[in-house]
Amino acid sequence: MASSFNLVIGSAKFIFAPIERCLNCKRNFDENMKILQKLLKELNTVKEVIELRLSAEIHGGTMQTEEVKNWLHDVQRIKTEIEIIEHKTKEKKFLSRAFLGKTVEEKVFELKAFLRKGKAFLGMVKSFKYIIVGGGVAAGYAAREFDRQGLKPGQLAIISKESVAPYERPTLSKGYLNPNPKAAARLPEFHVCVGSGGDRLLPDWYKEKGIQLILGTEIVKVNLALKTLVSAAGEIFKFQTLIIATGSTVIRLTDFKVEGADAKNIFYLRELEDADKLVESIKMKKHGKAVIIGGGYIGLEVAAAMRINDFDVTMVYPDPWCMPRLFTPTIAAFYESYYENKGIKIIKGTVSVGFNANANGEVKGVKLKDGRVLEADIVVVGVGARPLTALFKGQLEEDRGGIKTDGFFKTSMPGVYAVGDVASFPIKLYNETRRVEHVDHARKSAEHAVKAIKANETVLWRQCWRKFVFQRQQSTITKAEIWVLLDQRRKGCWSFP
């Protein structure tokens, strides 16, 4: 009887062993397929970032190697092989798990190896929760507001083409040109936020707050869909939230192919480097003749500074009076009279059409449209500026020459904000969209955008929490997911499962 029972049990094990193996294969197969899909998704992200860096090689990137190209080719191969596996799975259904189980397991190991190699290629990638592109006034005020609203070390980076921390740009056309060395403004004296009566944010302040200043770095490529920025050196920066504070660039007469506009000692004033060159030329051409082209902010301020430096100054602008977009004829007449009383000559209603230069290539004369030629040792041009939006063309909605935003300076792309000169925003008073090039706007729009960013995060968290409570009541969320959610909230990078 016992021997018969053992025989039955043995036979049953023999018969059901293959079925048990199939069931185990099915479980392993399903688990491995989930792992495979997750790894494949991660691999695709790494692949896109590497391709993005390769596309930036013309700007000085360092990733153009056969090894990287071979890696990209192999990634495409393994993706095709996985697609074949998925197709066979659908065809053979249950039995496919047994036949394809080992192949899937091998692909999991292969994908992990590919990922390790891909991530090794991306050793220069840096990730931040917040990135500000541009290192001007707006960037400094945004950084201060982030600190006020609550910021953890390592969350924020400012990427600037300039080699110094954010400073109050208006100083360059005023105190920086003061001829008295003891009274002349110099850094660190005018770092933000002294322009609005606040404390100076010295480079050490950013360090203390855990804000990374990435200076001397030009961003040459942007992929907002991938939340990725690429520098001229091939570095890649990843962000969750981006503030575009790229400001403006001066309009140059060389852009219009004005004759002789590339002569030496013709200056434009936008950055610290421009101001340093002008100061050096003022020292070299003491008591000389200066021609200021333009009757706006820069023209008026630099004309006054050059007169204080004891230069013979002439202003030239095409408008019937100075600052026509802001001043009425009466107000303009007051300023023009004041300047003339200080010895500054003003020529209105004409423009420069060319420049004369000496044998050394230095400017010696300014040719006007009305036929006159003005002697000049130094020429300063202030005829306007253009917003720096080229990096974002085709990725964001534009309006009035700038990046279109709402009242919170949020652009058409989620998680991307634009402030300062580049932002075209709605003004309720006039019921229209405008772009404002003024330092006060740069300061206030930056602060407003940061407040909106932080408020939006709070709102999203509350919405997420309400959804979480509802799902918890419906028992559709696990305890493990609760801990993941809370941990993400603690780190400031939550996303609802």
Disulfide bonds with the S-S distance in Angstrom:
none
